[in-house]
């Protein structure tokens, strides 16, 4: 199996060909931050060609899978004075 990246916002548990990915930011209802998106992309790139991983299961710590995005961590678009509101 491929070596998985070290993650701060994701919990990774490979088991019998299934990689369980848990979004681990329960204090924000697992809202996606830029760091979480980067880590998720790195994990997906790492296992893309791994024949030992047959399935991915994505869940959320402490309840919801994800409440969406955390607008505080996303960059402000050029020429705009404020971040968009995420509901």
C-alpha positions as CSV (number, residue, x, y, z in Angstrom):
1,X,0.0,0.0,0.0
2,X,1.1,3.6,-0.7
3,X,2.5,5.6,2.2
4,X,-0.3,8.1,3.2
5,X,0.6,11.7,3.9
6,X,0.6,13.0,7.4
7,X,-2.6,15.1,8.0
8,X,-3.7,17.5,10.7
9,X,-7.3,17.8,9.7
10,X,-8.0,14.3,8.4
11,X,-8.0,10.9,10.2
12,X,-6.9,8.1,7.8
13,X,-7.6,4.5,8.5
14,X,-6.9,1.9,5.9
15,X,-8.6,-1.5,6.5
16,X,-8.9,-4.4,4.1
17,X,-8.6,-2.4,0.9
18,X,-10.9,0.4,2.2
19,X,-9.5,3.8,3.2
20,X,-11.7,5.5,5.8
21,X,-11.2,9.3,5.7
22,X,-12.6,11.3,8.6
23,X,-12.9,15.0,8.3
24,X,-11.6,16.0,11.8
25,X,-12.7,19.5,12.6
26,X,-15.7,18.9,14.8
27,X,-15.5,22.3,16.4
28,X,-16.4,23.8,13.1
29,X,-18.8,21.1,12.1
30,X,-16.0,19.8,9.8
31,X,-16.2,22.9,7.5
32,X,-13.5,22.7,4.8
33,X,-10.5,24.9,5.3
34,X,-7.8,25.5,2.8
35,X,-5.5,23.1,4.8
36,X,-8.2,20.4,4.8
37,X,-8.7,20.7,1.0
38,X,-4.9,20.5,0.4
39,X,-4.7,17.4,2.7
40,X,-7.6,15.7,1.0
41,X,-6.1,16.4,-2.4
42,X,-2.7,15.0,-1.3
43,X,-4.4,11.8,0.1
44,X,-6.4,11.3,-3.2
45,X,-3.3,11.8,-5.3
46,X,-1.4,9.3,-3.1
47,X,-3.9,6.5,-3.5
48,X,-5.0,7.2,-7.1
49,X,-3.0,4.4,-8.6
50,X,-2.8,2.2,-5.6
51,X,-4.6,-1.1,-6.5
52,X,-4.6,-2.0,-2.8
53,X,-7.2,0.7,-2.1
54,X,-10.6,-0.4,-3.6
55,X,-12.8,2.1,-2.0
56,X,-12.9,5.4,0.0
57,X,-15.3,6.1,2.8
58,X,-15.6,9.7,3.8
59,X,-17.2,10.7,7.1
60,X,-17.1,13.5,9.7
61,X,-15.9,13.5,13.3
62,X,-18.6,14.4,15.9
63,X,-21.6,14.4,13.6
64,X,-22.0,16.1,10.2
65,X,-19.7,15.1,7.3
66,X,-19.2,18.8,6.5
67,X,-20.9,22.0,7.0
68,X,-19.4,23.5,3.8
69,X,-16.4,25.8,3.7
70,X,-14.9,28.1,6.4
71,X,-14.9,31.5,4.7
72,X,-12.4,32.9,7.1
73,X,-9.6,30.7,5.6
74,X,-10.4,31.3,1.9
75,X,-8.6,34.2,0.1
76,X,-10.5,37.4,-0.7
77,X,-11.0,37.6,-4.5
78,X,-8.9,40.3,-6.1
79,X,-10.6,43.7,-6.1
80,X,-13.1,42.7,-3.4
81,X,-13.1,44.2,0.0
82,X,-14.6,41.3,1.9
83,X,-15.0,37.6,1.8
84,X,-18.2,36.0,0.5
85,X,-20.6,34.8,3.1
86,X,-20.8,31.0,3.4
87,X,-24.1,29.7,4.7
